[in-house]
Amino acid sequence: MGHKVLVFIQTHKMSGIIEMNIDRKTKDRQFKVNSFQKGYSSILLLTTGASVGLALTVADRVFIVDPDWNPRQVIEDQCSSCTYRIGQKKDVIVYRLITSGTTEEKIYRKQVCV
């Protein structure tokens, strides 16, 4: 059975890289969300700020690509929590993609050590 995937990114540069690889370009946010919720697409690319107020309970996988500089993980928690709303029927797995030896790894280590 296929998974429904949310990919959260923070920077526009990373957004462009991921969009080129998944070929899902459109400017209409509501169209993207509706298409995802109705099952027409299996992946939704969002910025980390877009997660506030969204309920995407059809998703069961969340990828957070570039971490926030805030060591309290508030933004990343909001990203994953948009799948944990009333109506969620699946187990949700959250992945944080971090490259070893980079600034992102340093940020992550600060987050988990706070």
LOKOL-101384 format. One record per residue (C-alpha): chain; residue number from 0; y, x, z; residue in one letter. Coordinates in nm, 4 decimals, padded with zeros to 6 digits. Each point is the difference from the previous one (the first is absolute). Example, Ala and Ser with C-alpha at 12.3 -4.5 7.8 and 13.67 -1.06 7.14 Angstrom:
// residues 2
<pt><c>A</c><k>0</k><v>-00.4500</v><u>01.2300</u><w>00.7800</w><r>a</r></pt>
<pt><c>A</c><k>1</k><v>00.3440</v><u>00.1370</u><w>-00.0660</w><r>s</r></pt>
END
This chain:
// residues 114
<pt><c>A</c><k>0</k><v>00.0000</v><u>00.0000</u><w>00.0000</w><r>m</r></pt>
<pt><c>A</c><k>1</k><v>00.3435</v><u>00.1347</u><w>-00.0938</w><r>g</r></pt>
<pt><c>A</c><k>2</k><v>00.2628</v><u>00.0951</u><w>00.2513</w><r>h</r></pt>
<pt><c>A</c><k>3</k><v>00.3605</v><u>-00.1115</u><w>00.0076</w><r>k</r></pt>
<pt><c>A</c><k>4</k><v>00.2190</v><u>00.3029</u><w>00.0547</w><r>v</r></pt>
<pt><c>A</c><k>5</k><v>00.3562</v><u>00.0470</u><w>00.1241</w><r>l</r></pt>
<pt><c>A</c><k>6</k><v>00.1596</v><u>00.3387</u><w>-00.0672</w><r>v</r></pt>
<pt><c>A</c><k>7</k><v>00.3127</v><u>00.0753</u><w>00.2027</w><r>f</r></pt>
<pt><c>A</c><k>8</k><v>00.2339</v><u>00.2788</u><w>-00.0982</w><r>i</r></pt>
<pt><c>A</c><k>9</k><v>00.3307</v><u>00.1075</u><w>00.1447</w><r>q</r></pt>
<pt><c>A</c><k>10</k><v>00.1607</v><u>00.2120</u><w>-00.2717</w><r>t</r></pt>
<pt><c>A</c><k>11</k><v>00.0956</v><u>-00.0989</u><w>-00.3539</w><r>h</r></pt>
<pt><c>A</c><k>12</k><v>-00.1418</v><u>00.3235</u><w>-00.1376</w><r>k</r></pt>
<pt><c>A</c><k>13</k><v>-00.3451</v><u>-00.0787</u><w>00.1378</w><r>m</r></pt>
<pt><c>A</c><k>14</k><v>00.0353</v><u>-00.3576</u><w>-00.1238</w><r>s</r></pt>
<pt><c>A</c><k>15</k><v>00.0519</v><u>00.1242</u><w>-00.3538</w><r>g</r></pt>
<pt><c>A</c><k>16</k><v>-00.3037</v><u>00.2274</u><w>00.0180</w><r>i</r></pt>
<pt><c>A</c><k>17</k><v>-00.2264</v><u>-00.2766</u><w>00.1282</w><r>i</r></pt>
<pt><c>A</c><k>18</k><v>00.1365</v><u>-00.2615</u><w>-00.2423</w><r>e</r></pt>
<pt><c>A</c><k>19</k><v>-00.0768</v><u>00.2286</u><w>-00.2940</w><r>m</r></pt>
<pt><c>A</c><k>20</k><v>-00.3583</v><u>00.0315</u><w>00.1184</w><r>n</r></pt>
<pt><c>A</c><k>21</k><v>-00.0694</v><u>-00.3668</u><w>00.0689</w><r>i</r></pt>
<pt><c>A</c><k>22</k><v>00.2120</v><u>-00.1372</u><w>-00.2869</w><r>d</r></pt>
<pt><c>A</c><k>23</k><v>00.1331</v><u>-00.2997</u><w>00.1932</w><r>r</r></pt>
<pt><c>A</c><k>24</k><v>00.3697</v><u>-00.0022</u><w>-00.0852</w><r>k</r></pt>
<pt><c>A</c><k>25</k><v>00.2103</v><u>-00.3123</u><w>00.0435</w><r>t</r></pt>
<pt><c>A</c><k>26</k><v>00.3309</v><u>-00.0583</u><w>00.1740</w><r>k</r></pt>
<pt><c>A</c><k>27</k><v>-00.0700</v><u>-00.3522</u><w>00.1251</w><r>d</r></pt>
<pt><c>A</c><k>28</k><v>-00.1194</v><u>00.0405</u><w>00.3616</w><r>r</r></pt>
<pt><c>A</c><k>29</k><v>-00.0900</v><u>-00.3652</u><w>00.0525</w><r>q</r></pt>
<pt><c>A</c><k>30</k><v>-00.2086</v><u>-00.0028</u><w>-00.3189</w><r>f</r></pt>
<pt><c>A</c><k>31</k><v>-00.1903</v><u>00.3061</u><w>00.1262</w><r>k</r></pt>
<pt><c>A</c><k>32</k><v>-00.0651</v><u>-00.1551</u><w>00.3416</w><r>v</r></pt>
<pt><c>A</c><k>33</k><v>-00.1090</v><u>-00.3360</u><w>-00.1462</w><r>n</r></pt>
<pt><c>A</c><k>34</k><v>-00.2268</v><u>00.1694</u><w>-00.2534</w><r>s</r></pt>
<pt><c>A</c><k>35</k><v>-00.1607</v><u>00.2065</u><w>00.2769</w><r>f</r></pt>
<pt><c>A</c><k>36</k><v>-00.0456</v><u>-00.2952</u><w>00.2354</w><r>q</r></pt>
<pt><c>A</c><k>37</k><v>-00.1583</v><u>-00.2157</u><w>-00.2723</w><r>k</r></pt>
<pt><c>A</c><k>38</k><v>-00.2480</v><u>00.2715</u><w>-00.0947</w><r>g</r></pt>
<pt><c>A</c><k>39</k><v>00.1423</v><u>00.0972</u><w>-00.3398</w><r>y</r></pt>
<pt><c>A</c><k>40</k><v>00.0444</v><u>00.3602</u><w>00.1070</w><r>s</r></pt>
<pt><c>A</c><k>41</k><v>-00.1882</v><u>00.2134</u><w>00.2487</w><r>s</r></pt>
<pt><c>A</c><k>42</k><v>00.2734</v><u>00.2486</u><w>00.0882</w><r>i</r></pt>
<pt><c>A</c><k>43</k><v>00.3573</v><u>-00.0464</u><w>00.1171</w><r>l</r></pt>
<pt><c>A</c><k>44</k><v>00.2447</v><u>00.2893</u><w>00.0235</w><r>l</r></pt>
<pt><c>A</c><k>45</k><v>00.2753</v><u>-00.0493</u><w>00.2600</w><r>l</r></pt>
<pt><c>A</c><k>46</k><v>00.2644</v><u>00.2046</u><w>00.1717</w><r>t</r></pt>
<pt><c>A</c><k>47</k><v>-00.0367</v><u>00.0326</u><w>00.3760</w><r>t</r></pt>
<pt><c>A</c><k>48</k><v>00.3115</v><u>-00.2118</u><w>00.0568</w><r>g</r></pt>
<pt><c>A</c><k>49</k><v>-00.1468</v><u>-00.2890</u><w>-00.2002</w><r>a</r></pt>
<pt><c>A</c><k>50</k><v>-00.2685</v><u>-00.0733</u><w>00.2591</w><r>s</r></pt>
<pt><c>A</c><k>51</k><v>00.2338</v><u>-00.1769</u><w>00.2411</w><r>v</r></pt>
<pt><c>A</c><k>52</k><v>-00.0678</v><u>-00.3722</u><w>-00.0098</w><r>g</r></pt>
<pt><c>A</c><k>53</k><v>-00.2839</v><u>00.0172</u><w>-00.2521</w><r>l</r></pt>
<pt><c>A</c><k>54</k><v>-00.3383</v><u>-00.1590</u><w>00.0653</w><r>a</r></pt>
<pt><c>A</c><k>55</k><v>-00.2569</v><u>00.1432</u><w>-00.2390</w><r>l</r></pt>
<pt><c>A</c><k>56</k><v>-00.3215</v><u>-00.1125</u><w>00.1621</w><r>t</r></pt>
<pt><c>A</c><k>57</k><v>-00.2069</v><u>00.0355</u><w>-00.3171</w><r>v</r></pt>
<pt><c>A</c><k>58</k><v>00.0234</v><u>00.3791</u><w>00.0342</w><r>a</r></pt>
<pt><c>A</c><k>59</k><v>-00.2751</v><u>00.1927</u><w>00.1739</w><r>d</r></pt>
<pt><c>A</c><k>60</k><v>00.1108</v><u>00.3572</u><w>-00.0757</w><r>r</r></pt>
<pt><c>A</c><k>61</k><v>00.3381</v><u>00.1556</u><w>00.0783</w><r>v</r></pt>
<pt><c>A</c><k>62</k><v>00.1060</v><u>00.3443</u><w>-00.1196</w><r>f</r></pt>
<pt><c>A</c><k>63</k><v>00.3071</v><u>00.1642</u><w>00.1518</w><r>i</r></pt>
<pt><c>A</c><k>64</k><v>00.0889</v><u>00.2835</u><w>-00.2331</w><r>v</r></pt>
<pt><c>A</c><k>65</k><v>00.3019</v><u>00.1780</u><w>00.1465</w><r>d</r></pt>
<pt><c>A</c><k>66</k><v>00.0631</v><u>-00.0281</u><w>00.3752</w><r>p</r></pt>
<pt><c>A</c><k>67</k><v>00.3263</v><u>-00.0932</u><w>00.1620</w><r>d</r></pt>
<pt><c>A</c><k>68</k><v>00.1996</v><u>00.2630</u><w>00.1889</w><r>w</r></pt>
<pt><c>A</c><k>69</k><v>00.0088</v><u>-00.2212</u><w>00.3079</w><r>n</r></pt>
<pt><c>A</c><k>70</k><v>-00.2707</v><u>00.1266</u><w>00.2375</w><r>p</r></pt>
<pt><c>A</c><k>71</k><v>-00.0534</v><u>-00.3486</u><w>00.1476</w><r>r</r></pt>
<pt><c>A</c><k>72</k><v>-00.1685</v><u>-00.1292</u><w>-00.3203</w><r>q</r></pt>
<pt><c>A</c><k>73</k><v>00.1976</v><u>-00.3265</u><w>00.0125</w><r>v</r></pt>
<pt><c>A</c><k>74</k><v>00.0305</v><u>-00.0331</u><w>-00.3770</w><r>i</r></pt>
<pt><c>A</c><k>75</k><v>-00.3632</v><u>00.0896</u><w>-00.0674</w><r>e</r></pt>
<pt><c>A</c><k>76</k><v>-00.1136</v><u>-00.2477</u><w>00.2637</w><r>d</r></pt>
<pt><c>A</c><k>77</k><v>00.2002</v><u>-00.2725</u><w>-00.1763</w><r>q</r></pt>
<pt><c>A</c><k>78</k><v>-00.1649</v><u>00.0949</u><w>-00.3305</w><r>c</r></pt>
<pt><c>A</c><k>79</k><v>-00.3501</v><u>-00.0435</u><w>00.1336</w><r>s</r></pt>
<pt><c>A</c><k>80</k><v>00.0844</v><u>-00.3051</u><w>00.2099</w><r>s</r></pt>
<pt><c>A</c><k>81</k><v>00.1018</v><u>-00.2072</u><w>-00.3047</w><r>c</r></pt>
<pt><c>A</c><k>82</k><v>-00.3743</v><u>-00.0314</u><w>-00.0679</w><r>t</r></pt>
<pt><c>A</c><k>83</k><v>-00.0786</v><u>-00.1024</u><w>00.3593</w><r>y</r></pt>
<pt><c>A</c><k>84</k><v>00.1565</v><u>-00.3444</u><w>-00.0144</w><r>r</r></pt>
<pt><c>A</c><k>85</k><v>-00.1477</v><u>-00.3403</u><w>00.0734</w><r>i</r></pt>
<pt><c>A</c><k>86</k><v>-00.2500</v><u>-00.0699</u><w>-00.2730</w><r>g</r></pt>
<pt><c>A</c><k>87</k><v>-00.1442</v><u>00.3513</u><w>-00.0334</w><r>q</r></pt>
<pt><c>A</c><k>88</k><v>-00.3759</v><u>-00.0323</u><w>-00.0396</w><r>k</r></pt>
<pt><c>A</c><k>89</k><v>-00.0969</v><u>00.3588</u><w>-00.0838</w><r>k</r></pt>
<pt><c>A</c><k>90</k><v>-00.0128</v><u>00.3299</u><w>00.1839</w><r>d</r></pt>
<pt><c>A</c><k>91</k><v>00.2998</v><u>00.2098</u><w>-00.1004</w><r>v</r></pt>
<pt><c>A</c><k>92</k><v>-00.0172</v><u>00.3772</u><w>-00.0381</w><r>i</r></pt>
<pt><c>A</c><k>93</k><v>00.3210</v><u>00.2047</u><w>00.0028</w><r>v</r></pt>
<pt><c>A</c><k>94</k><v>00.0086</v><u>00.3408</u><w>-00.1693</w><r>y</r></pt>
<pt><c>A</c><k>95</k><v>00.2757</v><u>00.2551</u><w>00.0473</w><r>r</r></pt>
<pt><c>A</c><k>96</k><v>00.0039</v><u>00.2479</u><w>-00.2868</w><r>l</r></pt>
<pt><c>A</c><k>97</k><v>00.1196</v><u>00.3357</u><w>00.1284</w><r>i</r></pt>
<pt><c>A</c><k>98</k><v>-00.0301</v><u>00.3395</u><w>-00.1647</w><r>t</r></pt>
<pt><c>A</c><k>99</k><v>-00.0910</v><u>00.2893</u><w>00.2278</w><r>s</r></pt>
<pt><c>A</c><k>100</k><v>00.2653</v><u>00.2655</u><w>00.0574</w><r>g</r></pt>
<pt><c>A</c><k>101</k><v>00.2934</v><u>-00.2203</u><w>-00.1037</w><r>t</r></pt>
<pt><c>A</c><k>102</k><v>00.3006</v><u>-00.1594</u><w>00.1651</w><r>t</r></pt>
<pt><c>A</c><k>103</k><v>-00.1927</v><u>-00.3277</u><w>00.0020</w><r>e</r></pt>
<pt><c>A</c><k>104</k><v>-00.2708</v><u>00.1565</u><w>00.2135</w><r>e</r></pt>
<pt><c>A</c><k>105</k><v>00.2620</v><u>00.1229</u><w>00.2485</w><r>k</r></pt>
<pt><c>A</c><k>106</k><v>00.1508</v><u>-00.3482</u><w>00.0171</w><r>i</r></pt>
<pt><c>A</c><k>107</k><v>-00.3425</v><u>-00.1569</u><w>00.0576</w><r>y</r></pt>
<pt><c>A</c><k>108</k><v>-00.0844</v><u>00.2465</u><w>00.2758</w><r>r</r></pt>
<pt><c>A</c><k>109</k><v>00.3286</v><u>-00.0889</u><w>00.1749</w><r>k</r></pt>
<pt><c>A</c><k>110</k><v>-00.0866</v><u>-00.3698</u><w>-00.0316</w><r>q</r></pt>
<pt><c>A</c><k>111</k><v>-00.3441</v><u>00.0271</u><w>00.1555</w><r>v</r></pt>
<pt><c>A</c><k>112</k><v>00.1115</v><u>00.2368</u><w>00.2762</w><r>c</r></pt>
<pt><c>A</c><k>113</k><v>00.2827</v><u>-00.2246</u><w>00.1272</w><r>v</r></pt>
END
